[in-house]
Amino acid sequence: MTSPFRFSELARSMQPSPIRELFPVIRQPGMISFAGGLPDPAAFPVAAFAECAEVLERDGREVLQYGASEGYPPLLEALLAMMSERLGFEVPPERLLVTSGSQQAVNLAARVLLDPGDVVVVEAPTYPGTIHCLRNAGARFATVPCDANGMVVEGLPEVVRRAEQATGRRAKLIYTVPDFSNPTGATMSLERRRRLVELAGELGVPILEDDPYGRLRYAGEPLPTLARLSGGAPHVIYASSFSKVLAPGVRVAWTVASPELVRAMVLMRQGEDLCTSTVTQALVAEYCRRGHLEGHMGTILSVYAVKCRAMQRSLERHLPAGAATWTEPSGGFFFWLELARGSSREVFDRAAARGVAFVPGGAFYPGPDEQVGEVLGGDRHARLCFTFADEAAIDEGCRRLGLVLEGP
Ligand SMILES: Cc1ncc(COP(=O)(O)O)c(C=O)c1O
């Protein structure tokens, strides 16, 4: 039967998420998965959340109603206080927007800023969900390499210049995850942060600072966000989320941006989801109001610090000498391994056959034909998430990976 649908050009060109594509393999019985960037479900504050559901009895008539596109007022209030502390300036209400996950924040920013063919500067490697929504907005990618200190900011002016030469367009946005990057786990140095904020101002290209992992630091001193370093300048857009620190199922995140950008994002979302679920916003607001968040942060920081150390020890113990190199992350969710031999896609297939899964590095780069300027790719790398598996599974998974890396 012929299809009744004539799909849009965009729908016809869409590619599946490279990580979600791995799900059938990851879900096989007995598989130890380091693939998904998932929080530890054992650490979810289930009982406290269940108690917070009392908010439905107390405020049900409001909570079950449509809410404002900007966000649910008690949650906005909690976020304003949290953000003024994290960003170091008084955040006014017109600069704050609650979104359905920070994935939506990136998507809304892309949709209000980009026309098809526009250039976005991304770190390479970077978060595939961002690649996906920038691609949907018709972006072309100018890639800046990363090292152990995050984006190699020194190369940024040249990347912007070359992309402009190739496309005739000045880049519209710089996307970065300065703290505990997905996938590399690296943190941008203070010097580079300062330089990035300065350069973005000079080049006239706004920065989208995506910060879902910033508070998940297990070692070393916290570094200021780009938004803080900019003193609240309009060219830094800041996005964060409750997904990694609380629970991704609530789909509650937020953005701090200039009022004109927030307004544009609000109008855009009115054609999408109208507002983030008022029910989950109310649950999160109640959770914060009861003062649970700080205690929970303490719990997950110690749980994840132990798991991070465990993965470091197990990789050292089980991987054959010289088979891979990596830097132990000081926070976040991920180890980023550089394999000495073989493509990570091919190693993935052999690892899956032995019952351990990771994400091959290629998933974290835009396609070669989507990049302008120098083309970067990641076939030698593997991303391993350490937060989901328990300590025994971390050790066994690393043991299996070690066997795979010993030889074909
Ligand atoms: C860097 C980064 N940004 C955004 C997201 C999406 O988070 P959310 O659940 O808030 O949509 C993720 C999730 O893995 C991420 O790693």
The ligand as an SDF file (V2000), in Angstrom:
LIG
                    3D

 16 16  0  0  0  0  0  0  0  0999 V2000
   25.5450   18.1110   27.6520 C   0  0  0  0  0  0  0  0  0  0  0  0
   24.1070   17.7310   27.7380 C   0  0  0  0  0  0  0  0  0  0  0  0
   23.1760   18.6460   27.4580 N   0  0  0  0  0  0  0  0  0  0  0  0
   21.8750   18.3560   27.5390 C   0  0  0  0  0  0  0  0  0  0  0  0
   21.4360   17.0910   27.8790 C   0  0  0  0  0  0  0  0  0  0  0  0
   19.9550   16.8150   27.9110 C   0  0  0  0  0  0  0  0  0  0  0  0
   19.4920   16.8920   29.2020 O   0  0  0  0  0  0  0  0  0  0  0  0
   17.9660   17.0080   29.5670 P   0  0  0  0  0  0  0  0  0  0  0  0
   17.5790   15.7040   30.1660 O   0  0  0  0  0  0  0  0  0  0  0  0
   17.8940   18.1370   30.5390 O   0  0  0  0  0  0  0  0  0  0  0  0
   17.1920   17.3110   28.3170 O   0  0  0  0  0  0  0  0  0  0  0  0
   22.3720   16.0980   28.1610 C   0  0  0  0  0  0  0  0  0  0  0  0
   21.9450   14.7350   28.4940 C   0  0  0  0  0  0  0  0  0  0  0  0
   22.6690   13.7900   28.4740 O   0  0  0  0  0  0  0  0  0  0  0  0
   23.7410   16.4320   28.0980 C   0  0  0  0  0  0  0  0  0  0  0  0
   24.7010   15.5470   28.3700 O   0  0  0  0  0  0  0  0  0  0  0  0
  1  2  1  0
  2  3  1  0
  2 15  2  0
  3  4  2  0
  4  5  1  0
  5  6  1  0
  5 12  2  0
  6  7  1  0
  7  8  1  0
  8  9  2  0
  8 10  1  0
  8 11  1  0
 12 13  1  0
 12 15  1  0
 13 14  2  0
 15 16  1  0
M  END
$$$$
